[in-house]
Amino acid sequence: MPTSAIHSVEDARRIAKRRLPWMVFDYIDGAAGGETGAMRNRAALDEITLEPRILRNVSERSLAMPLFGTTAQRPFGIAPMGMCNLAAPGADLMLARLAAKFQVPHGVSTVASTPMEQIIEVAEGNAWFQLYFSGDGAGTFKLVERAKAAGYKTLVLTVDVPEVGRRPRELRHGFKMPFKIGPRQFIDFALHPRWSLSQLMAGKPQMANFQMDGYTFDRTESRARADWNTLARLREMWTGNLVVKGVLNTDDAVALKQAGVDAIQVSSHGARQLESAPAPCGVLPAMRKALGPNFPIFYDSGLRSGEDVLKVRSQGADFAFFGRPFQFAIAAAGEIGLETLWDVLSDELSIAMAQTGETQITDVGASLRG
């Protein structure tokens, strides 16, 4: 059973690489350009150290924390990821069940392959809808109204993709959404029969949130028209929590706070958009200082362990999100693999807290929050 071999994110990634078609693995795993941005992210996280403390009673530790009026049982959640069902049929709902169990947010991508209504129901309300602005915005605002009707309380506007970044690994395989299969892809799939047969039985993954009247999705359509007026319009129509994701500039962060958003998410989109972007963890201290002690700062990009969560919280982040690792775990061993990796990340974090003398995750980085 592959779950017995999953002791880290890298273990899950290694098994997923063997089981997934090359095209799918490289779509999930790849980054922009020559992927130096992804390496920079990892190197910056590795440079952050945690100070061990001794002779403190750390026998009881809590990973729970308040989040938008609820209590999340972990200080990390599920980042929005497009087409998760490529990792395995039903992946979106595996993630939703995990979110419900631990009361953490499941980021539901605009390009999810399961309808937003079904995901939030299975997640028992623990779902946030991630929004891309595209084209002239007509379809975008239809999705906002649909999310509101479905019961979403938190909207995450992703702003770091004015144009889709070039990821050579996926381009070499001819990866496209919606899915198109040519001779190269057919050979790739034939060499990975377990994945191919499961997908054949489940049916080709679709852009589920765009199967509505008067809307056609084009992944390559420009998202460059979004501006501060777009944000103002969105803020006016969305009465719930509004998070802006993809922030790496402190001046932008301050302007977002002044514009009335409820939180920002520091992110380089997993280094999938701008290869030369700075490592997100490196901008956290300046963000925290500029935004003050109480303004919520979320984080994603490059996280690969529970210790990484402790690191970014020590730098000023309130809450973190994992993306690719969960897809690796699902591809490696399905829902059991996902649950196994979740436990690994939780154990890593809890053990790191013990080593650093912490008993409450809310106390980590408290000096930065006044």
C-alpha positions as CSV (number, residue, x, y, z in Angstrom):
1,M,0.0,0.0,0.0
2,P,1.6,3.3,-1.1
3,T,0.4,5.1,2.1
4,S,3.0,3.2,4.1
5,A,5.7,4.9,1.9
6,I,4.3,8.5,2.5
7,H,6.4,10.0,5.2
8,S,6.8,13.4,3.6
9,V,5.7,15.6,0.8
10,E,8.6,14.4,-1.3
11,D,7.6,10.8,-0.8
12,A,4.1,11.6,-2.2
13,R,5.6,13.6,-5.0
14,R,7.9,10.7,-6.0
15,I,5.0,8.2,-6.1
16,A,2.8,10.6,-8.0
17,K,5.5,11.2,-10.6
18,R,5.6,7.4,-11.3
19,R,1.8,7.0,-11.5
20,L,0.7,10.1,-13.4
21,P,1.1,10.7,-17.1
22,W,4.0,13.0,-17.8
23,M,1.7,15.7,-19.1
24,V,-0.4,15.7,-15.9
25,F,2.5,15.5,-13.5
26,D,4.3,18.4,-15.2
27,Y,1.1,20.5,-15.2
28,I,0.9,20.0,-11.5
29,D,4.6,20.2,-10.6
30,G,5.8,22.8,-13.2
31,A,6.7,26.4,-12.7
32,A,7.3,29.4,-14.9
33,G,10.3,29.7,-17.2
34,G,13.4,27.9,-16.1
35,E,11.8,27.3,-12.7
36,T,14.4,29.4,-10.9
37,G,11.5,31.1,-9.1
38,A,10.5,27.8,-7.5
39,M,14.0,27.2,-6.5
40,R,14.3,30.7,-5.0
41,N,11.1,30.1,-3.0
42,R,12.5,26.8,-1.6
43,A,15.9,28.3,-0.8
44,A,14.3,31.2,1.1
45,L,12.2,28.9,3.2
46,D,15.2,26.8,3.9
47,E,17.1,29.9,5.1
48,I,14.5,30.6,7.8
49,T,15.6,28.9,11.1
50,L,13.6,28.1,14.2
51,E,15.1,28.5,17.6
52,P,14.9,25.4,19.9
53,R,13.9,26.0,23.5
54,I,14.3,23.6,26.4
55,L,12.7,22.6,29.7
56,R,9.3,23.9,28.9
57,N,6.2,21.8,29.5
58,V,5.0,21.2,25.9
59,S,3.1,18.0,26.6
60,E,-0.2,19.5,25.4
61,R,-0.2,21.4,22.2
62,S,-3.0,23.0,20.1
63,L,-2.9,23.6,16.4
64,A,-6.4,25.3,16.4
65,M,-6.8,29.0,15.6
66,P,-9.6,31.5,15.0
67,L,-10.3,32.3,11.3
68,F,-13.0,34.6,10.1
69,G,-15.3,34.0,13.0
70,T,-14.8,30.2,13.1
71,T,-12.1,27.9,14.6
72,A,-9.9,26.1,12.2
73,Q,-8.4,22.9,13.6
74,R,-5.2,23.5,11.8
75,P,-3.3,26.7,10.9
76,F,-3.2,25.6,7.3
77,G,-5.8,24.9,4.6
78,I,-6.2,23.8,1.0
79,A,-5.1,26.3,-1.7
80,P,-7.3,26.7,-4.8
81,M,-6.1,24.5,-7.5
82,G,-7.5,24.1,-11.0
83,M,-8.6,20.7,-12.5
84,C,-7.7,18.7,-9.3
85,N,-9.6,15.7,-10.7
86,L,-6.7,15.2,-13.1
87,A,-4.8,13.9,-10.0
88,A,-7.5,11.3,-9.6
89,P,-11.3,11.1,-10.2
90,G,-13.1,12.7,-7.3
91,A,-10.1,14.6,-5.9
92,D,-12.1,17.8,-5.4
93,L,-14.5,16.0,-3.1
94,M,-11.7,14.3,-1.2
95,L,-10.4,17.7,-0.4
96,A,-13.8,18.9,0.5
97,R,-14.3,16.0,3.0
98,L,-10.9,16.8,4.5
99,A,-11.9,20.5,4.9
100,A,-15.1,19.5,6.6
101,K,-13.4,17.1,9.0
102,F,-10.8,19.7,10.2
103,Q,-12.9,22.8,9.7
104,V,-10.3,24.4,7.4
105,P,-10.9,26.4,4.2
106,H,-11.0,24.5,0.9
107,G,-10.1,27.0,-1.8
108,V,-12.5,26.2,-4.7
109,S,-10.8,27.2,-8.0
110,T,-12.7,29.1,-10.7
111,V,-11.4,26.2,-12.9
112,A,-12.4,23.4,-10.6
113,S,-13.6,20.2,-12.2
114,T,-16.5,19.8,-9.7
115,P,-19.4,22.4,-9.4
116,M,-18.9,24.9,-6.7
117,E,-22.3,24.1,-5.2
118,Q,-21.4,20.4,-4.7
119,I,-18.0,21.2,-3.2
120,I,-19.3,23.6,-0.5
121,E,-22.0,21.1,0.4
122,V,-19.6,18.3,0.9
123,A,-17.2,20.6,2.7
124,E,-20.0,21.5,5.1
125,G,-19.5,25.2,4.4
126,N,-15.8,25.1,4.8
127,A,-15.1,26.4,1.3
128,W,-13.9,29.7,-0.1
129,F,-14.5,30.5,-3.8
130,Q,-11.4,31.7,-5.7
131,L,-12.2,34.1,-8.5
132,Y,-10.3,35.0,-11.7
133,F,-11.3,38.1,-13.5
134,S,-11.2,37.5,-17.2
135,G,-12.2,39.1,-20.5
136,D,-14.6,42.0,-20.0
137,G,-15.7,40.7,-16.6
138,A,-19.2,39.8,-17.6
139,G,-18.7,36.1,-16.8
140,T,-16.7,36.9,-13.7
141,F,-19.5,38.7,-12.0
142,K,-21.9,36.0,-12.9
143,L,-19.6,33.6,-11.0
144,V,-19.7,36.0,-8.0
145,E,-23.5,35.9,-7.9
146,R,-23.5,32.1,-8.3
147,A,-21.0,31.8,-5.4
148,K,-23.2,34.0,-3.2
149,A,-26.3,31.9,-4.1
150,A,-24.4,28.7,-3.2
151,G,-23.6,30.0,0.3
152,Y,-20.0,31.0,0.1
153,K,-19.0,33.5,2.7
154,T,-15.4,34.1,1.6
155,L,-14.3,35.2,-1.9
156,V,-10.6,35.1,-2.9
157,L,-9.8,37.3,-5.8
158,T,-6.6,36.1,-7.5
159,V,-4.7,39.1,-9.0
160,D,-1.3,37.8,-10.0
161,V,-2.3,36.3,-13.4
162,P,-3.0,39.3,-15.8
163,E,-1.7,36.8,-18.4
164,V,-1.2,33.1,-17.9
165,G,2.5,32.5,-17.3
166,R,4.6,30.4,-19.6
167,R,5.4,27.0,-18.1
168,P,7.6,25.2,-20.6
169,R,7.2,21.8,-19.0
170,E,3.5,21.8,-19.6
171,L,3.8,23.4,-23.0
172,R,6.2,20.7,-24.3
173,H,3.4,18.2,-23.6
174,G,0.8,20.2,-25.4
175,F,-1.3,20.6,-22.2
176,K,-4.5,22.5,-22.8
177,M,-7.7,23.2,-21.0
178,P,-10.3,22.1,-22.0
179,F,-8.4,18.8,-22.5
180,K,-7.4,17.8,-26.0
181,I,-5.9,14.4,-26.8
182,G,-3.5,13.9,-29.7
183,P,-1.0,11.2,-30.6
184,R,1.6,12.3,-28.1
185,Q,-1.0,12.4,-25.3
186,F,-2.4,9.1,-26.3
187,I,1.0,7.4,-26.0
188,D,1.5,9.1,-22.6
189,F,-1.8,7.8,-21.3
190,A,-1.2,4.3,-22.7
191,L,2.0,4.1,-20.7
192,H,0.1,5.0,-17.5
193,P,-2.9,2.6,-17.7
194,R,-4.0,2.7,-14.1
195,W,-4.6,6.5,-14.3
196,S,-6.0,6.3,-17.8
197,L,-8.6,3.6,-16.9
198,S,-9.7,5.4,-13.8
199,Q,-10.2,8.6,-15.8
200,L,-12.0,6.7,-18.6
201,M,-14.5,5.3,-16.2
202,A,-15.1,8.6,-14.5
203,G,-15.2,10.7,-17.7
204,K,-13.0,13.5,-18.9
205,P,-12.6,16.3,-16.4
206,Q,-14.6,19.4,-17.3
207,M,-14.6,23.0,-16.4
208,A,-17.6,22.5,-14.1
209,N,-18.1,26.1,-13.1
210,F,-18.6,27.2,-16.7
211,Q,-21.3,24.8,-17.6
212,M,-23.9,27.5,-17.5
213,D,-25.9,29.4,-20.1
214,G,-24.1,32.2,-21.9
215,Y,-20.6,31.4,-20.7
216,T,-17.6,29.9,-22.5
217,F,-14.3,29.5,-20.7
218,D,-11.0,30.2,-22.4
219,R,-8.0,29.6,-20.2
220,T,-5.8,31.8,-22.3
221,E,-8.2,34.7,-22.3
222,S,-6.5,37.9,-21.0
223,R,-7.1,38.8,-17.4
224,A,-5.3,42.1,-17.8
225,R,-8.3,44.4,-17.7
226,A,-8.7,44.0,-13.9
227,D,-7.9,47.2,-12.0
228,W,-8.7,49.1,-8.8
229,N,-12.1,50.0,-10.1
230,T,-12.8,46.2,-10.6
231,L,-11.9,45.7,-7.0
232,A,-14.1,48.5,-5.9
233,R,-17.0,47.0,-7.8
234,L,-16.4,43.6,-6.3
235,R,-16.1,45.0,-2.8
236,E,-19.5,46.7,-3.3
237,M,-21.3,43.6,-4.5
238,W,-19.7,41.1,-2.1
239,T,-20.8,41.5,1.5
240,G,-18.8,38.6,2.8
241,N,-15.1,38.2,3.5
242,L,-13.0,39.4,0.6
243,V,-9.4,38.2,0.3
244,V,-7.0,39.3,-2.4
245,K,-4.4,36.6,-3.4
246,G,-1.1,37.1,-5.2
247,V,0.3,40.1,-3.3
248,L,4.1,40.6,-3.1
249,N,4.4,44.4,-3.0
250,T,4.0,46.2,0.4
251,D,2.5,49.4,-1.2
252,D,-0.1,47.2,-2.9
253,A,-0.9,45.5,0.4
254,V,-1.4,48.8,2.1
255,A,-3.6,50.0,-0.7
256,L,-5.7,46.8,-0.5
257,K,-6.2,47.4,3.2
258,Q,-7.4,50.9,2.5
259,A,-9.7,49.6,-0.2
260,G,-11.6,47.6,2.4
261,V,-10.4,44.0,1.7
262,D,-10.6,41.7,4.7
263,A,-7.2,39.9,4.2
264,I,-4.4,39.6,1.7
265,Q,-2.7,36.4,0.6
266,V,1.0,36.7,0.1
267,S,1.8,34.4,-2.9
268,S,3.8,33.9,-6.0
269,H,1.2,31.5,-7.4
270,G,3.6,28.7,-6.5
271,A,6.2,30.4,-8.8
272,R,3.9,29.5,-11.8
273,Q,3.5,33.0,-13.2
274,L,6.6,35.3,-12.9
275,E,9.8,33.4,-12.7
276,S,11.7,36.5,-11.4
277,A,9.2,37.3,-8.6
278,P,10.7,37.5,-5.1
279,A,10.4,34.6,-2.6
280,P,7.0,35.3,-0.9
281,C,8.3,34.3,2.6
282,G,10.9,37.1,2.3
283,V,8.3,39.9,2.1
284,L,6.3,38.7,5.1
285,P,8.1,40.8,7.8
286,A,7.7,44.0,5.8
287,M,4.0,43.2,5.1
288,R,3.3,42.6,8.7
289,K,5.0,45.9,9.7
290,A,3.2,47.9,7.1
291,L,-0.3,46.4,7.7
292,G,-0.1,46.4,11.5
293,P,-0.5,43.6,14.0
294,N,-4.1,42.7,13.5
295,F,-4.7,42.7,9.8
296,P,-5.0,39.1,8.5
297,I,-2.1,37.9,6.2
298,F,-2.4,34.5,4.6
299,Y,0.4,32.7,2.8
300,D,0.9,30.1,0.1
301,S,3.8,29.1,-2.3
302,G,6.5,26.5,-1.8
303,L,5.3,25.0,1.5
304,R,6.5,21.4,1.8
305,S,6.3,20.6,5.5
306,G,4.7,21.4,8.8
307,E,7.9,23.2,9.8
308,D,7.4,25.5,6.9
309,V,4.0,26.5,8.4
310,L,5.7,27.4,11.6
311,K,8.4,29.3,9.7
312,V,5.9,31.5,7.8
313,R,3.9,32.2,10.9
314,S,7.1,33.2,12.7
315,Q,7.6,35.7,9.9
316,G,4.2,37.3,10.2
317,A,1.7,35.1,8.4
318,D,-1.6,34.2,10.2
319,F,-2.7,31.2,8.1
320,A,-1.1,29.1,5.4
321,F,-2.2,27.0,2.4
322,F,-0.8,23.9,0.8
323,G,-1.5,23.2,-2.9
324,R,0.6,20.8,-4.9
325,P,1.4,18.4,-2.0
326,F,-2.2,17.4,-1.7
327,Q,-2.5,16.6,-5.4
328,F,0.7,14.5,-5.1
329,A,-0.8,12.6,-2.2
330,I,-4.1,11.9,-4.0
331,A,-2.3,10.8,-7.2
332,A,-0.1,8.5,-5.0
333,A,-2.8,6.8,-3.0
334,G,-6.2,8.4,-3.4
335,E,-8.1,9.7,-0.4
336,I,-6.1,7.5,2.1
337,G,-2.9,9.1,0.7
338,L,-4.4,12.6,1.2
339,E,-5.3,11.7,4.8
340,T,-1.9,10.2,5.4
341,L,-0.1,13.3,4.2
342,W,-2.4,15.6,6.2
343,D,-1.4,13.7,9.3
344,V,2.3,13.9,8.4
345,L,2.0,17.7,8.0
346,S,0.1,18.0,11.3
347,D,2.7,15.8,13.1
348,E,5.6,17.8,11.6
349,L,4.1,21.0,12.8
350,S,3.2,19.7,16.3
351,I,6.7,18.3,16.8
352,A,8.3,21.5,15.6
353,M,6.2,23.4,18.1
354,A,7.4,21.1,20.9
355,Q,11.0,21.6,19.9
356,T,10.7,25.4,19.9
357,G,8.8,25.5,23.2
358,E,5.4,26.4,21.9
359,T,2.1,25.0,23.0
360,Q,-0.4,27.2,21.1
361,I,0.0,27.9,17.4
362,T,-1.6,31.3,18.1
363,D,1.4,32.3,20.2
364,V,3.9,31.7,17.4
365,G,5.0,35.1,16.0
366,A,2.9,36.9,18.7
367,S,5.7,39.6,19.1
368,L,5.0,40.7,15.5
369,R,1.3,41.2,16.3
370,G,1.7,43.4,19.3
